[in-house]
Amino acid sequence: MGLFGSEKKNLLQDGDFILIQTRVGNLELEIEKLKTHINSLRGLINRKWSKEVAPDEKETIKSPDGLDNLRY
């Protein structure tokens, strides 16, 4: 090691950089989806608590998220 620390540093190869860039892009998409689902759930809970819909107007929606009991 020289006077100014001239040791070799491992630089990322182009393929590694592209892989990391792709993973970060995918992570950003998943975060946006999570934010959307959280906002949807928040709206359902607020509607449930505020009793905006009359109890006799229940809808039977079968959704894949399993939150049908909040949607009336």
Distance bins in CASP14 RR format, pairs under 12 A and 6 or more apart:
PFRMAT RR
TARGET T0000
AUTHOR 0000-0000-0000
RMODE 2
METHOD distances of the structure
MODEL  1
1 7 1 0 1 0 0 0 0 0 0 0 0
1 8 0 0 0 0 0 1 0 0 0 0 0
10 16 0 0 0 0 0 1 0 0 0 0 0
11 17 0 0 0 0 1 0 0 0 0 0 0
12 18 0 0 0 0 1 0 0 0 0 0 0
12 19 0 0 0 0 1 0 0 0 0 0 0
12 20 1 0 0 1 0 0 0 0 0 0 0
12 21 0 0 0 0 0 1 0 0 0 0 0
13 19 0 0 0 0 1 0 0 0 0 0 0
13 20 0 0 0 0 0 1 0 0 0 0 0
14 20 0 0 0 0 0 1 0 0 0 0 0
14 21 0 0 0 0 0 1 0 0 0 0 0
15 21 0 0 0 0 1 0 0 0 0 0 0
15 22 0 0 0 0 1 0 0 0 0 0 0
15 23 0 0 0 0 0 1 0 0 0 0 0
16 22 0 0 0 0 0 1 0 0 0 0 0
16 23 0 0 0 0 0 1 0 0 0 0 0
17 23 0 0 0 0 0 1 0 0 0 0 0
17 24 0 0 0 0 0 1 0 0 0 0 0
18 24 0 0 0 0 0 1 0 0 0 0 0
18 25 0 0 0 0 0 1 0 0 0 0 0
19 25 0 0 0 0 0 1 0 0 0 0 0
19 26 0 0 0 0 0 1 0 0 0 0 0
20 26 0 0 0 0 0 1 0 0 0 0 0
20 27 0 0 0 0 0 1 0 0 0 0 0
21 27 0 0 0 0 0 1 0 0 0 0 0
21 28 0 0 0 0 0 1 0 0 0 0 0
22 28 0 0 0 0 0 1 0 0 0 0 0
22 29 0 0 0 0 0 1 0 0 0 0 0
23 29 0 0 0 0 0 1 0 0 0 0 0
23 30 0 0 0 0 0 1 0 0 0 0 0
24 30 0 0 0 0 0 1 0 0 0 0 0
24 31 0 0 0 0 0 1 0 0 0 0 0
25 31 0 0 0 0 1 0 0 0 0 0 0
25 32 0 0 0 0 0 1 0 0 0 0 0
26 32 0 0 0 0 0 1 0 0 0 0 0
26 33 0 0 0 0 0 1 0 0 0 0 0
27 33 0 0 0 0 0 1 0 0 0 0 0
27 34 0 0 0 0 0 1 0 0 0 0 0
28 34 0 0 0 0 0 1 0 0 0 0 0
28 35 0 0 0 0 0 1 0 0 0 0 0
29 35 0 0 0 0 0 1 0 0 0 0 0
29 36 0 0 0 0 0 1 0 0 0 0 0
30 36 0 0 0 0 0 1 0 0 0 0 0
30 37 0 0 0 0 0 1 0 0 0 0 0
31 37 0 0 0 0 0 1 0 0 0 0 0
31 38 0 0 0 0 0 1 0 0 0 0 0
32 38 0 0 0 0 0 1 0 0 0 0 0
32 39 0 0 0 0 0 1 0 0 0 0 0
33 39 0 0 0 0 0 1 0 0 0 0 0
33 40 0 0 0 0 0 1 0 0 0 0 0
34 40 0 0 0 0 0 1 0 0 0 0 0
34 41 0 0 0 0 0 1 0 0 0 0 0
35 41 0 0 0 0 0 1 0 0 0 0 0
35 42 0 0 0 0 0 1 0 0 0 0 0
36 42 0 0 0 0 0 1 0 0 0 0 0
36 43 0 0 0 0 0 1 0 0 0 0 0
36 65 0 0 0 0 0 1 0 0 0 0 0
37 43 0 0 0 0 0 1 0 0 0 0 0
37 44 0 0 0 0 0 1 0 0 0 0 0
37 63 0 0 0 0 0 1 0 0 0 0 0
37 64 0 0 0 0 0 1 0 0 0 0 0
37 65 1 0 0 1 0 0 0 0 0 0 0
37 66 0 0 0 0 0 1 0 0 0 0 0
37 67 0 0 0 0 1 0 0 0 0 0 0
38 44 0 0 0 0 0 1 0 0 0 0 0
38 45 0 0 0 0 0 1 0 0 0 0 0
38 65 0 0 0 0 0 1 0 0 0 0 0
39 45 0 0 0 0 0 1 0 0 0 0 0
39 46 0 0 0 0 0 1 0 0 0 0 0
40 46 0 0 0 0 0 1 0 0 0 0 0
40 47 0 0 0 0 0 1 0 0 0 0 0
40 63 0 0 0 0 0 1 0 0 0 0 0
40 65 0 0 0 0 1 0 0 0 0 0 0
40 66 0 0 0 0 0 1 0 0 0 0 0
40 67 0 0 0 0 1 0 0 0 0 0 0
40 70 0 0 0 0 0 1 0 0 0 0 0
40 71 0 0 0 0 0 1 0 0 0 0 0
41 47 0 0 0 0 0 1 0 0 0 0 0
41 48 0 0 0 0 0 1 0 0 0 0 0
41 63 0 0 0 0 0 1 0 0 0 0 0
41 65 0 0 0 0 1 0 0 0 0 0 0
41 66 0 0 0 0 0 1 0 0 0 0 0
41 67 1 0 0 1 0 0 0 0 0 0 0
41 70 1 0 0 1 0 0 0 0 0 0 0
41 71 0 0 0 0 0 1 0 0 0 0 0
42 48 0 0 0 0 0 1 0 0 0 0 0
42 49 0 0 0 0 0 1 0 0 0 0 0
42 67 0 0 0 0 0 1 0 0 0 0 0
42 70 0 0 0 0 0 1 0 0 0 0 0
43 49 0 0 0 0 1 0 0 0 0 0 0
43 50 0 0 0 0 1 0 0 0 0 0 0
43 52 0 0 0 0 0 1 0 0 0 0 0
43 67 0 0 0 0 0 1 0 0 0 0 0
43 70 0 0 0 0 1 0 0 0 0 0 0
43 71 0 0 0 0 0 1 0 0 0 0 0
44 50 0 0 0 0 0 1 0 0 0 0 0
44 52 0 0 0 0 0 1 0 0 0 0 0
44 53 0 0 0 0 0 1 0 0 0 0 0
44 61 0 0 0 0 0 1 0 0 0 0 0
44 63 0 0 0 0 0 1 0 0 0 0 0
44 65 0 0 0 0 1 0 0 0 0 0 0
44 66 0 0 0 0 0 1 0 0 0 0 0
44 67 1 0 1 0 0 0 0 0 0 0 0
44 68 0 0 0 0 1 0 0 0 0 0 0
44 69 0 0 0 0 1 0 0 0 0 0 0
44 70 1 0 1 0 0 0 0 0 0 0 0
44 71 1 0 0 1 0 0 0 0 0 0 0
44 72 0 0 0 0 1 0 0 0 0 0 0
45 52 0 0 0 0 0 1 0 0 0 0 0
45 67 0 0 0 0 1 0 0 0 0 0 0
45 69 0 0 0 0 0 1 0 0 0 0 0
45 70 1 0 0 1 0 0 0 0 0 0 0
45 71 0 0 0 0 0 1 0 0 0 0 0
46 52 0 0 0 0 1 0 0 0 0 0 0
46 53 0 0 0 0 0 1 0 0 0 0 0
46 70 0 0 0 0 1 0 0 0 0 0 0
47 53 1 0 0 1 0 0 0 0 0 0 0
47 67 0 0 0 0 0 1 0 0 0 0 0
47 70 1 0 0 1 0 0 0 0 0 0 0
47 71 1 0 0 1 0 0 0 0 0 0 0
47 72 0 0 0 0 1 0 0 0 0 0 0
48 55 0 0 0 0 0 1 0 0 0 0 0
48 58 0 0 0 0 0 1 0 0 0 0 0
48 67 0 0 0 0 1 0 0 0 0 0 0
48 68 0 0 0 0 0 1 0 0 0 0 0
48 69 0 0 0 0 1 0 0 0 0 0 0
48 70 1 0 1 0 0 0 0 0 0 0 0
48 71 0 0 0 0 1 0 0 0 0 0 0
48 72 1 0 0 1 0 0 0 0 0 0 0
49 70 0 0 0 0 1 0 0 0 0 0 0
51 57 0 0 0 0 0 1 0 0 0 0 0
51 72 0 0 0 0 0 1 0 0 0 0 0
52 71 0 0 0 0 0 1 0 0 0 0 0
52 72 0 0 0 0 0 1 0 0 0 0 0
53 59 0 0 0 0 1 0 0 0 0 0 0
53 70 0 0 0 0 0 1 0 0 0 0 0
53 71 0 0 0 0 1 0 0 0 0 0 0
53 72 1 0 1 0 0 0 0 0 0 0 0
54 72 0 0 0 0 1 0 0 0 0 0 0
55 72 1 0 0 1 0 0 0 0 0 0 0
56 72 0 0 0 0 1 0 0 0 0 0 0
57 71 0 0 0 0 0 1 0 0 0 0 0
57 72 1 0 0 1 0 0 0 0 0 0 0
58 68 0 0 0 0 1 0 0 0 0 0 0
58 69 0 0 0 0 1 0 0 0 0 0 0
58 70 0 0 0 0 0 1 0 0 0 0 0
58 71 0 0 0 0 1 0 0 0 0 0 0
58 72 1 0 1 0 0 0 0 0 0 0 0
59 68 0 0 0 0 1 0 0 0 0 0 0
59 69 0 0 0 0 0 1 0 0 0 0 0
59 70 0 0 0 0 0 1 0 0 0 0 0
59 71 1 0 0 1 0 0 0 0 0 0 0
59 72 1 0 0 1 0 0 0 0 0 0 0
60 68 1 0 0 1 0 0 0 0 0 0 0
60 69 0 0 0 0 0 1 0 0 0 0 0
60 71 0 0 0 0 1 0 0 0 0 0 0
60 72 0 0 0 0 1 0 0 0 0 0 0
61 67 0 0 0 0 1 0 0 0 0 0 0
61 68 1 0 1 0 0 0 0 0 0 0 0
61 69 0 0 0 0 0 1 0 0 0 0 0
61 70 0 0 0 0 0 1 0 0 0 0 0
61 71 1 0 1 0 0 0 0 0 0 0 0
61 72 0 0 0 0 1 0 0 0 0 0 0
62 68 1 0 0 1 0 0 0 0 0 0 0
62 69 0 0 0 0 0 1 0 0 0 0 0
62 71 0 0 0 0 0 1 0 0 0 0 0
63 69 0 0 0 0 0 1 0 0 0 0 0
63 70 0 0 0 0 0 1 0 0 0 0 0
63 71 1 0 0 1 0 0 0 0 0 0 0
65 71 0 0 0 0 1 0 0 0 0 0 0
END
